[in-house]
Amino acid sequence: MTTDDVGSSFKSFTVSLHYDRRLYKQDIAGSIAHVRMLAKQGIVTKQEADQIVKGLAAIREEIEAGQFPWREDLEDIHMNIESRLHARIGDVAGKLHTGRSRNDQVATDTRLYTKEAITKTIAGIRGVQRSLLAQAEANTETILPGYTHMQRAQPVLLAHHFLAYFQMFERDIQRFRDALKRTDVMPLGSAAMAGAAYWLDREWVAKELGFSAISQNSMDAVSDRDFLLDYHAAAATCMMHLSRLSEELVYWSSEEFGFIRMAAEFTTGSSIMPQKRNPDFAEIARGKTGRVYGHLMGLLTIMKGLPLTYNRDLQEDKEGFFDTVDTLLATLEVFAPMLISMEIRWERMRQATGAGYMLATDLADYLVRRGVPFRIAHGIVAELTRYAASKSMTYGQLTMDEFKKFSPDFAQDVSEITEEKSVAARDVPGGTAPGRVRQALEEAKKLLAATSEKPE
């Protein structure tokens, strides 16, 4: 290997073009706003600015038509566009970089991209929420076992169960909205790290680019990637929620549960067992969660040792971020139709609800209403349940004499305790009683209607 070959292989180590080229729209938009501001301030002439803007627009068309001559020897998206601009319009292209640095340029590009990513992410979450809401509305009378410790615990409405995930995703939206506030700050004008040596109108550029504020410290502005950490953290939490839902879909679609049937397009067959339809889409979503966690930890690790201000380590902030955005958006895109298309097997859910001892708490509450302290009632029902289990009997199969062996406070009306009455008894705000669930459904519909009229 020659010295030139070694030098060439080393140069590729610093190249980021293969992933940061997706910032071309943001890079060109930032450059157009910047040069128009330079003309407004008299730093370049209007004719020069118009020539640069026209050249940048032509470059954008080249990129979108797949005709742009990308050059890895120029390392990144910024130098590729600047070099191409020079090739198209000559030396006047060099005036574009007046009053800025690649440091504040890339920070601006990345913030613009992140703002768009947050908007798309919130829209994707809304799609999943709409599917959950539709399934909830269709299952306001469907009862299934609620679980704790993966053990059947108490009867709940399926609509209540779906609305639990609706609330999780609503918190995700709130996190992304918070992230957007901190992302919506323009660093352009900070230059390399000390600020520009020209009288720039930073507020004008911010308005042109749709930023609501400008950065207050040039050193912080070029080295800040907290906004990316905000996105990563919100994405990791959202993927965790999707993974929890995936876990339940995997369980529920098994023969052991049989609570749902996934639509054929969201399952795949076995290579050797023709009877199987595997919930692979849910499983893959569950697996991708770890990938998103990894990118969050990767960026935290990059940032933890960086002194002020810009360091080239920050080149490594984008590849994992882009993958996190792509992964989350793709998962949300799959989940919305997967949820709405699944078949609810309500009869299996109802059968599972009546098969165990999930009315135990209701029996204890029955005794409490007759003056028995709850802890004593709890012990009585625990002994009653052990007795019934030893006889392989349900509560409904026990005689009144058997009930009274455990407490004289049991009366004939104990037989009137049913799964439906158990659900109806949880009539507190946030509970699973039908009226409370209908109220929660209405609130969820109002929320979605408001956000559809006023985009996120």
C-alpha positions, -999 to +999 in steps of 0.1 A: +000+000+000+014+034-010+015+065+012-013+080-009-034+049-004-029+051+034-038+088+033-069+081+013-081+054+037-075+077+067-094+105+051-125+084+049-125+081+087-137+117+090-164+115+062-200+121+074-216+126+040-232+092+038-256+101+065-256+139+069-266+144+032-302+140+044-298+175+059-297+190+024-331+208+027-323+223+060-288+233+049-300+250+018-329+267+037-305+280+063-281+293+037-308+311+018-321+328+049-285+337+060-275+353+026-308+372+024-301+386+058-265+395+047-280+415+018-306+432+041-277+443+064-256+455+035-229+429+041-233+416+005-252+432-023-287+422-033-275+411-067-249+388-050-276+374-027-300+368-055-273+350-075-265+328-045-301+320-038-307+311-074-277+288-073-288+271-041-323+265-055-308+249-085-286+227-063-317+216-043-333+206-076-302+186-086-302+167-053-339+159-055-336+148-091-307+125-081-282+144-103-260+160-077-223+151-080-216+140-044-179+141-034-167+122-004-134+140-005-154+171+007-165+152+038-199+166+046-231+180+032-220+216+039-188+215+019-205+196-009-231+223-014-207+251-010-183+236-036-211+229-060-223+265-056-189+277-065-188+255-096-222+270-107-218+307-099-181+313-094-163+332-067-194+351-054-203+317-038-176+324-012-196+353+002-222+329+015-201+318+044-196+354+057-205+356+094-210+319+100-191+287+107-199+251+100-203+248+138-234+270+140-245+259+105-247+222+114-263+230+147-290+250+129-295+223+102-299+196+129-324+217+149-345+223+118-345+186+110-354+177+146-383+201+146-397+184+115-390+150+131-409+159+162-439+171+142-440+138+122-435+118+154-465+135+172-486+128+141-476+092+142-485+088+178-519+104+171-525+077+145-519+050+171-541+068+195-569+069+170-567+032+164-567+026+202-597+048+205-616+031+177-610-003+194-620+011+227-653+025+213-661-009+198-655-028+231-672-008+258-690-039+270-662-064+265-649-077+298-615-094+302-591-103+331-570-075+343-536-087+354-510-080+381-478-100+382-492-117+351-518-133+373-555-128+368-565-101+392-598-083+386-623-079+357-619-048+336-635-034+304-613-039+273-620-002+265-605+007+298-574-014+289-570+003+255-574+038+271-546+030+294-523+030+264-540+061+250-529+079+282-493+066+279-490+079+243-506+112+254-477+116+279-453+108+250-468+136+230-463+160+260-426+149+262-421+156+224-438+190+228-415+199+256-386+187+234-398+210+206-397+240+229-360+235+236-353+226+199-370+257+186-340+279+193-317+292+165-279+290+169-270+306+136-249+337+142-229+321+169-202+314+142-174+291+154-179+297+191-175+334+200-202+350+178-199+367+144-179+398+137-206+413+115-238+431+124-261+402+118-299+404+123-303+370+140-339+376+149-348+382+112-331+349+102-349+331+131-382+343+118-374+333+082-365+298+094-395+295+117-376+295+150-393+311+180-361+322+197-324+327+192-296+312+213-283+334+242-247+322+244-226+314+214-204+289+232-233+269+244-251+272+211-225+255+189-219+227+215-254+220+227-270+187+218-295+186+247-323+189+222-312+156+205-310+140+239-346+152+245-357+135+213-338+103+221-352+102+256-388+108+245-384+083+217-370+057+241-400+061+264-424+060+235-408+028+222-410+014+257-448+020+256-450+004+221-430-026+234-453-031+264-482-031+240-464-055+217-458-078+246-495-080+253-503-085+216-479-114+215-494-130+246-530-123+236-525-138+201-512-171+215-534-202+217-530-201+255-547-167+256-566-165+223-579-130+231-571-116+196-564-126+160-538-105+142-546-096+106-527-117+082-506-089+068-492-083+103-481-120+109-458-143+091-457-181+087-432-206+100-406-221+076-415-256+086-447-255+107-476-246+083-502-242+110-484-212+127-490-175+122-464-156+142-470-120+155-437-109+140-445-073+135-452-069+173-421-089+181-399-068+158-413-036+174-404-050+208-369-058+196-363-024+180-369-008+214-334-018+225-319-003+194-334+031+203-322+028+239-287+022+226-287+054+206-298+074+237-269+059+257-245+064+228-252+102+226-251+105+264-217+089+263-204+112+235-215+143+254-203+134+289-166+141+282-168+172+259-154+205+271-167+237+255-171+243+227-174+224+195-155+191+192-155+168+162-170+141+184-203+158+177-201+145+142-213+112+158-245+127+170-264+123+138-262+087+126-278+073+157-303+101+158-314+095+123-318+058+130-339+066+161-362+088+141-366+063+113-372+034+138-398+052+158-417+066+128-417+032+111-430+015+142-458+040+147-467+037+110-471-001+115-489+000+148-519+022+137-532-002+111-521-033+131-542-023+160-573-013+141-573-045+120-570-070+148-600-092+157-611-091+193-622-125+205-645-113+232-659-147+240-624-160+250-619-129+271-652-134+289-644-171+294-611-163+310-627-138+333-651-163+348-626-191+350-607-181+382-612-162+414-612-127+402-642-118+423-623-123+455-619-085+461-656-081+455-663-107+481-641-089+506-658-056+497-692-074+503-681-082+539-668-047+545-702-033+536-715-055+564-692-040+589-662-064+587-628-046+588-612-050+554-581-068+567-603-094+584-625-097+553-593-102+532-583-131+554-617-147+553-619-146+515-583-159+512-593-189+532-626-193+512-606-192+480-581-218+492-611-240+501-628-236+467-595-243+449-589-275+469-624-286+457-618-274+421-649-253+425-657-217+415-673-193+439-706-198+421-705-235+428-702-231+466-733-236+487-745-210+512-735-234+540-700-234+527-699-196+526-711-194+561-684-217+574-660-189+567-682-159+579-717-156+592-719-123+574-724-140+540-760-140+529-780-152+499-773-121+479-736-130+477-746-150+446-755-118+429-718-107+427-709-110+390-681-099+367-704-072+353-713-059+388-676-060+397-668-037+368-697-014+375-687-011+412-654+006+402-673+039+397-646+064+406-628+089+384-603+068+364-621+036+372-633+008+349-670+013+355-689+017+321-700+052+328-665+063+337-651+046+306-677+063+284-667+096+299-630+089+293-638+080+257-656+113+252-626+132+266-603+113+243-624+120+213-625+157+222-587+157+225-582+141+191-607+164+175-590+195+189-556+184+177-569+175+142-584+210+138-552+226+151-522+206+139-494+198+164 
